[in-house]
Amino acid sequence: MCGIAGIINFDRSLISKSMLKAMTDSIAHRGPDGEGFWFTEGVGLGHRRLAIRDLSDAGHQPMQDALNQISITYNGEIYNYDEIRSDLEKETNYLFKSSCDAELLPIGWLTWGEKLFDRIEGMFAIGIWDHRTETLILVRDGIGIKPLFYAQNNASLFFCSEIKGILATKQFPMDIDEGEFHTYLASGYTNPEHSLIKNIKQLEPGTILKVSFDGLHSCRNYWQPVRKADQSIQLDDAVDELEILLSQVINQMLVADVPIGLLQSSGIDSSLIALLTQSEVISYTAQFNEASHDESILAQKIANFTKHPWRAVSVDQASHMINDFYLVSHHVDGQLADSSCFAHFALSREASNHVTVAIAGDGADEIFAGYSTYKASRIAHYTRPIIPKFVAKHLGDWLFKKYGHDERRIPWHEMLMRFLWGVSISEVPHSQWRRLAYPFLLSKLYSPTMYDFLNENPLANYEKVVVDAPGAIFDKCLLADQRIYLPGDMLTKVDRMSMAHGLEIRVPFLDRRIINFASKLPEHLLSPLFGKSKLTLRKILSKHSLLNEVVKGKKKGFNIPLASLLRNQLNPVGEEIIMKNADIFAPFINPDKLREVWREHNDREFNHAYSLWALLIFGSWRMKHI
């Protein structure tokens, strides 16, 4: 795991080493074990190394083949390393000089070209310079585990693992994209191909982008998740096959030349990974003072059952929370408002003191249909025609006014309120149920600059995926989460919070082999309408007699007690950013209305925690860059 960067000058002029170094310096946290640069006419590649396999200098990047035809800078892990290396040795007689997976890439590209990425099982973002065709190739893994941003002006194209690397070039102004800001406030993240900054884009998951000196681009998608349910699959067969496959994937992910740990909650996903992890690795669990959000007691029982050493990590101590907030905002570049970043940041920091790699259960909900919204979507599909939108809206409004101050962990009335609002707002309510800020709040907060966006759906891109995807409403919603929510929110969180501390997170449930397996399972084996979700995962745990508290437990999520924190430990953050520096949100947000919303939250009139968190993350980042 590492950080990558690069520049191509279209006029073939020399690359500024100081500019490229500024890019890699900005992402030094991703690779504390070394840096490297490579230059040729009009092209420069940069790299920050986090050494995991073959810790010797043989793994130094950027890396070339023996004839210097191909140069690469690479961030990721190839789990089927042995298989690919063996195939290349048979086909090319190439003598590998290291056991570093990066060495596979130049030879693999020379041998197979773009078909290389059909063979790789892993996570990656790669920059390749092909001297033969004078082409820069940028590639990202199929589900979007590893990030890759790029930006172009008339003279050059720049790419980097994080936005801050492109900003470090000082070639692009901090012009906010109002449409993406609208999406960000509603969902907490931007669309997968964009960022909050107008000229900076993300390479979409599963995409190959080619750039030449004449500035021409070619872009194609080489893989994306699909649904191809096989109704003939039986539950027992699915459970047995999945256990074998998941064990194989986990065993491959346990290969490293550095210490490995587990990120453990009390949920189904991380418990199953712990159960199938035979190595004696340390488990790390987030611990909260607020009992309704704390899972550490049950997590410790699970660790005892699976015989893994266990550590609890306190994440809501006032002594470091304020500083952590500003660090989180910095590492997400102001454009991810998932409040669970906070816990993930503290957990990764502690784990990185002892291990360099950690296995985590992220992605299981999106692959094995763990969210209640998948059931709600089926219910809404049949009930929406008989519930007038205005009735749903008024009922949702009434629930908000009556219970909007409640801060318990997902109380029943909030679930019902969100269901009703979603039905009233959209023909695709699934897209609305995770909203951070609903239309009534945006209409209150927006300045005239944003008024036109009040008539635009901030989640239109998400809804288009739902509408265009094949299959029943269940299949459509599952695919939309895999293509939009997963890379936009969950994987951004996992990457930035772990790499902030030089910690590599590996996610078995997002291995392409697991995704392809799950895509064949019919909905009644994933999330039966009148039963527990993630049925196949629960059945594996039951086979091994894991605690009933886990197997039969309700989904909790990796949440923090945000509403309470904003009034207590994190209150000084809001006072600083909103009460003293609200003008930083101009020209998008009305400062007086924002202060009013902050006061309503502090006075417990309404729980605006998630909307405020999005604004605080953005505001903190903007204060630093303006």
N, C-alpha and C positions, 0 to 999 in steps of 0.2 A: 504494500500500500504506500502511496506516495502522492506527490503533487506534480503536475505537469504544466508546461507553458511553451508558447512558441509564437514566432512572427514570420510572415512572408511579406517581403516588399515587392510590389508588382513591377517596379522598374529595375529589379535585381540589385539595387544598391545595398551596401553593407549594412548588416543589422547592428544596431547599437547594443553593445554588450551591457552597458549600464542600464538601459531600458529593460532588457530581458532579465537582468539580475534584480531589478526593482520588482518585477513580476514574481520571480521565485522567492525573493525575500518576504513578500507579502503573504506567502503560503508556506513559510518555513515550518510552521507547526505541523504541517502534513508530513514532513520528512525531516526529522531532526538528526538523521544519521549521515547526512552528506548532501552535497549539491553538485550538479554537473551541467556543462553547456557544450553545445556542438554548433558549428557555423559552416555554412557554405555560401556561395554567391546568392544573395537575396533571401536566405533562409536561416533562422536560428531556432534551436530547440533547447529548452531548459528543463531541469528536473530537480526535485527534492526527494531524497530517499528515506523511506522507513524500511530498514532491513529486516526481512522476515525469513526468506529462504536464501541459503548461501550468503552468509554474512560477510564474505570476503569481498575484495575489490573487484572480483570477477562479475559481481552484480551491478557494477557502477553503470549509470545511465547519464545521458542518452547512449544508446547501444547501436552498433552497426554489424552487418555481416562481414565476412572476411574480405570481400572485394569492394566494400564500401558502396554497394549499390543501394542499400536500404538503411535508413537511420530511423530509430524509434525513440519516443519518450512515452512511458507507460505507467499507468496507475491501476493496480488491480491484483487479482489472483486467478491463476488457471488451475482448477482443481483436478482436471484430468490430465495433468502434466505428463505422467508416465506414458499414457496412451499416445498423446500427440508426439512426444519425443521419440517413442518407438517407431511410429509411422514415418516420421521425418528421417530417422536414421536408415530405415529400409528403403525409402524412396530416393534419398539424396546422397547417402554415405557420408553425410556431414558429421564431423567429430565435435561434439559439444564441449565447451571449455569450462562449463559451470553447471550447477544444479539449480540455477536461477530461472524462473519461468519466463522472464523477459527475453531470454536468449531464443526462445521458441519463435518469437514474433517476426524478426527479420527473415529467418529461414522459412517460416510458415507462409509469409507473404510472397516470397520469391517462388515457392513451390505451388501454392494453392490460390494465391490472390484473394479475392473477396470470400471465397469458400472457406477460408481459414476461420471466419467468425461463425460459420455453421457448425464447426467442429469443437470450438472452445466451450467448455462448461466452466463458467466462472463469472467474475464481475470485472469490468474494465472500462477505462477511458484511454484512448490511444491516439497519439499523433505520429504519423508515418510520413517520412519524406522519401519518395521513390525517385532516385537520380535518373533512372532510365527514361521515365516519362515526364520528369520535372513536375511532379504532382504532389501536393500535400493532401494526405488522407486523414480525416478525423473520424473516429469510430467510438460508439458507446454501446455498452451491453444492452441486451434486449429488454430488460425491465427497468433500467435506469438506476441501478445501485450506485454507480460511480458517476460523478458530475462532470460536465464539460460545457464551458461557455465560450462564445466567440463574438467578435465585433469587427466590423470592417469600415474603413473610410476610403477615400479615393486612392490613397497610397499603399495601404497595407491591410492585412488581416491578422488579428491577434487571437490566440486561444489560451485558456487557462482553466484549471480545476475550479476556481472560485472567481466571483465577480471582482473581488478586491484586487486580484492580479491584473485584470484589464484596466481598472481604475488607476492602478499604479503607473500605467504608461502615460497618464495625463493627456491622452489623445481624445478622450470622450467626455463631454460635459455631463453633469449630474441632472440631465433633463428627465423628469419623471413622466412615465407613460400613464396618462390619466385613466385610460381604459383598464390597464393592468392594476392600477391603484384601486379602482372600483372593484375589480375581481379579488384583489388581496383583502380588502376590508370585509368582503362578503364571505370569503372562503378561508382566508388565512395563508394563502399561497398564490403564486402566479400560474398562468397557463404553462404547460411543459415546454413550449418552444420560445417563451419570452422571459423577460425579467422586468423589474420595476423601472429600469433605465431604458430609454427609447432605443438606443443603438446597440444594446447588448442582448444577445440571444442565447438560448440554450440549445445544444444539439439534442434532439429528441431521442428517447430510448430506442435501441435497435436500428439506428440510422448510420449510414456511411455518407460523409460529405467529402467531395473532392474539389480542390482549389488549384488553379494553375496560375502562372505569371500573368496571363491576360485577364485575370480576375474572374474568369468564368467558373461557375459552380455546377456540379451535378450532385444530386442528393437522392438517395433511395433508402427505403426501409427494408432491411434484410430479415427482420423477425419481429413479431409482436404476439402477445397472448391472444388465443382464440378460445371459443367454446365449441366442443364437439362431443356432447354428452352421449354416452352409450347406455341406453336404458336396460340392456341385458346384464350389466354388471351387478353382481350380488354383493351384499354388505360384507360378509365374511371374507370373500375373495379380495375385495378392495382393501380391507383392513390388513390382511396378511401381506399383500403385495406392497402396500404403502410402508409398512413397518420395515420390510427388507430394503426397499429403495431408500427410505429416509436414513436408515442405519448406514448404508453405503455412502450416502452423501455426507453425513456427519463425520464418518471416518476419514473421508478425503479432506474435509475441512479442518481436521485435527492435525494435519501435516504442517509442521513449521519448525524452524530452528530457534524459536524463542518461546517463552512461557505463554500458555493459553488459559483463559478463564471462561466463565459463563455469566451472562446477565440473567438473573433469576427473579421472576415475580411469583405470585401464587396462582398464575393462570395456567390454562391448558397448554399453551404453545411452548413456553420456556420449560414447563414441567416435563413435557414429552421429550424435548431435546436433552434435558438433564438425565432422564431415564435411559435414553439410548446412547449417552456419552459414557463410554467405558473407562476413559482415562480419569485419573484423579486430579481434576482441575478445580480451582476455587470458584465458588458461586458468589456473586455480588448482588445484593438486593437494596433497593431504595427504601428508606425508612422515614416516615412522617410522624410528627407529633400529634397530628389530628387523626384520631382513630378511624374515622370513616374512610380515609384514604390510605391507611397503612396496611401493607400486606406482609410485613416482615415476619410475623409470628408463624403464619402458615407457610411462608417461603422457607423458613428454617426447618419446619417439619418435613418439607419435601426434600431439602438437602440432606437431612438425616436419613430419609428413606433411600435416596439414591447414593448415599455414602460419599458426598462431596463436601470438602471443607467449605465453610460459609462465612461471609462477612456482611454485616448491615452497614449501610452508608446513609447517614443523616443528611437530608437535602434541604431542610427548612430551618436551619440555624441562622438567626438574624445576623450573626457576626460576619458571614460571607455572602449573604443573599443579594445585597445591593450591588456589590462588585460583580457577582455572578450574572446578574441581570444585564449589566452593560457588556460583559464578555459574550453572553449569548447573542445579544443584538449584533455585536460586531461579527461574530462567526457566521450568522445567517444572513449577513449583509442587509439587514433591515427588512427582509421580505419572506419571513416564515413566522407565523403567529401561532404555532402549535405550542401551547404552554407546557406540554410535557417535555419540551426541550430542556426545561429547567432541571428536572429530575435526571434526565439522561446526561446532561452536562456534568452534574455532581457525581453521578455513578461512574461515568467514564474517567473522570479525574482520579477517583480512588482506584479504580481497576488498573489504570495506566501506571500506578506506582508499583505494581507487582507483575503485570503481564503486558504483552505487546499486542496480543490478539484475544478477542472475546467472541464467543458464539452467542447469538441472540435469536429470539423467537419472532422477530418482526416479520410481517408479511403474511402470516398464517390467516389472519382475518380476511384479507383481500383475496387470498387464493382458495381458502376453504370456507368462505362465506360465514364469518364469525359475527358480523354486525347484525343487530336487530333490524336495521333498515332494509335488509333483503326480504325479511318477512313482511315488514310494513309496506314495501313496494308492491308485493302481491296483494295485500289487503287493499291498498289504495287503488290498485288497478281495477278492482271490482266494485269498490264503494264510491269512487270519485264521481261516477255518473249520477249517483243518487244523493250526493251531498252538494248543495249549491255552494259555489265559491264564497259568496258573501256570508253565508251562514258559518262556514268553516273559519273565515277570517274573524268574524265577530266573536266566535267562541274562543279562538286562540287569543284575541286581544283581551277578552274577559279573564282568561286564565293568567295572562301576563300581569294584568293589573292587580289581580287578587293574590297571586303567589309569586310575583316577579322578584321578590326579595329573598326567596328560599335559596339556601346555599348548600343543601345536602347534595350528595353525589348522585346526579341524574334522578331526581324525584319523579314520581309517576306523572305529575301534572306537567312537568317540563317536556316529557316524552310526548304526551298528548298534545300539548301546545305546539310543539314543533311539527307533529304530524298534521295538525289542522292548518297551520300556516303554510306548510309545504303544499298541501292539497289546494289551498286558496291561491297560491302564487303561480304555480307551474303545472303544466301537463305532465311534467317529469318530476314529481315531488321528491324522489330519491336525492336529486341534486341539491335540494334546499335544506335537508334535515341536519346537515352539519354546519349550517351558516353561523358565522360569528355575529354579523350585524344584519338585521332584517330591514326591509325598505323603510319602515316608519322611523328607524333610528338614523339611517343614512340621510333621509330627507330633512331631518333636524340638524344634522352635523354639517352637511355640505355647504360650501360657499358657492357663489354664482358660477365659478369656473366649472364646477361639477354638476350643475343643474341638469344639463342635457343627459347625463348618464343615469339619472333617476328613471328615465324611460327605457333604459337598456338593461337587459338581463346580464348580470355579472358572471353568471354561470352558463352562458350560452354555449361555450365550447364543450363543456361537460355534457350538457343536454344533447348536443349534436351527436356525441359519441353514443349516448344511450339510444337515440332515435335511429341512428344509422347501423348500429350493431345488429347482427342477425340473432334470431331466437326469441324465446319468451322474455317477459319483463325481468325475470330473475337473471337470465343469462346476460341481458343487456346491462343491467346495473352492476353485475360482477365485473364485466369487461371494462365498464367506464371507470370503476375504482382502480382496476389494474393498470389502466392506461393513463389516467389523469391524477387521481388522488394519491396513489402509491408513490409515483416518482415526484409529484409536486409537493407532498407533505411528508409522508412517513420516511421515505428514503433520504430526503433532504435532511430531515432531523437526525437520522441515524448517522449519516456521513459527517455532517458538520460538527455535531456534538462530540463524536468520538475522535475525529481527526484533529479537533482543537487541542487534544492531549496526546496526539501521536499514537492513537489506539485504533487498530483495525477491527472492525466488526464484520463477522461472517454470518450470513443469514440462510440457513438450510432450506427454509420454506420457499425461498425465492430462487433456488437452483432451477434451471430450466427443465430438468428432468422431473422435478416435483410439480412444476407448473403444468407441464404437458400431461402428467398423470392426473392431476386434479381436474384438468379441462375435460376429461372423459367422464367424470362422475356426474350422474344425474342429480338434480336438485334435492331429491329426497334422501340422498346419501351425504349431502353437504349440510343443508339447513332445512329439515322438514318443517312444514308450516306450524305443526302443533307438537314440536319437540325441541330438544336442545340443539343448538347450532354446532358445527364442526363435529358431526357425528362420528366420522371415521377416526378422528384424532382421539376423541373420548373413548372409543372402543379399544384402541391400542393401550391406553392407560388402564382401562378396566382389566384387560388381559393380564396385566402385571400387578394387579391388586393395589394400584396407587390409591392414596387417600380419597375417600368418597367426597370429602370437602372440595377437592379439586375436580374430580370427574363430574360431579353433579352441580358444581358451583356455577353461579351466574358470572357473565363477563363483567370485568371491572374496568379494564383499560388502565393505561399508565398515566393517570391524571394527578394533578396537584390541587390542593385546596385554594384555588386562585382567588376567589372572591374575598376570602379571609386574609390572604397574604397581601392583597392590594390595600387593605385597610390597616394592616399591621406592619409586618416586617418590610414590605415593599412600598409602603405609603410614601416614604421620602422620594422615591423615584417618580411617582405621579405628581407630587408637589413640585419637584424640580422641573419636569418636562412639561406638564400641563398647566400648572398654576403660574409658573414663572417664565416659561418659554413657549407658550402656545402658538406664538407667531411662526414657529418653525414649521407648522403645518400649512401655512399659506402657500399658494392660493387655493388649497383644496378643502380645508376644514375651517369652519367659523370658530375662532378662538373662544368667544363668549359662550357659544353653545357647548363646546367641548368642556369648558370649566363647569358648566351646569350639569352635564352628564357625570363628570367626576364627582361633583357634590352629591348627586342623587345616589351614586354608588356608596360613597362614604357614609351617608346618612341612612343607609339600608332601605331607601325607598324602592330601588330596583337593583337587580343584580346585572350590571353591565360589564362584568369581569372580562369576558372573552373579547368584546369589542374594544375595551380599553387596552387590553394586552396588545392587540394588533396595532393600535395607535402608538402605544409606548415603545414597542419594538421599532417601528418605523421612525418615530420621532427621535429616539436615541441615536439611531444610525445617521439620520439626516443632520442632527446637530454636530456630529463628528466630521461630516464631509462638506458642510457649507460654511 
